[in-house]
Amino acid sequence: MSQHDLNAIIRQQQKQLAAMQVQIQALLAREAVSIEVARPQIFNETLSKVSEFVTACRLYIKIKMREMVVEKQI
């Protein structure tokens, strides 16, 4: 396979990816489904669990912030 063929394949896949991203954004914009998000568990002060707890909190906050943005748009 030549370099030209690989570049053509990459360009085609980039176009497909961009099209899929547009489709996903359109679907997300149309969705009015409320998803119940579980709150992070209470931190038990275990040092080895700090990273997991912070990650869970960040994810929870991001989801809640997106819900607020969607509600404001509706």
N, C-alpha and C positions, 0 to 999 in steps of 0.2 A: 504494500500500500504506500503510495507516495505521500509526500508532505502536503501536497495540494489537496489530495483526497481527505486527509485527516483534518485539515483546516476547514474544508467544506462540511464535514460531518460535525465538527465543533460548532460552526456557525448555525447549522440546522438545529442542533440540540439546544443552543442558546435561544433561538427563536421559539422552539417548542416550550422551553422552560418559561420564557417571558409570557407566552400565551397562557400557560397553566397558572402562573401567578396572577394574571388578570382575572382568570376564571375563579380562582380561589377568593380573591378580593371581592368579586361580584357576589359570590355565594355568601361570604361573611357579611356583606352589607345587607343582603336580603334576609338573613337569618334573624328572627326575633325570638328564637328559642332560649328560654332561660335555663341555664345549667346550674345546678346546685353544686357549689364548691365546698369541699370539706375544709374546715379551718385546721391550721396546723395544730398538732398536739402540744400540750403544755410542756415547755422545756424542763427536763428533769436534771439539769445542771451536770450532765455527763460530758466530760471534755471531748470524748471521741465522737459525740453526736452533734457538736456545735455546727459543723459544716452542713450536715443534713438538715438541721433545724433552720439555719439561715436560708438555705436553698428553698425549703418548703415555704418559708415566709415570703421570700421574694416572688415565688410563683403565685402564691395566693394574692399578694398585692397587685401584681401585674394583671391577673385575671379580673380582680375587682375593679381596677382602674379602667380596663377595657369595657367592662359592663357599664360603668358610668358614662363613658364616651358614647357607647351605643344608645343608651337611654336618652342622652342629650340630643342625639341626632334624630331620634324618633319623635 
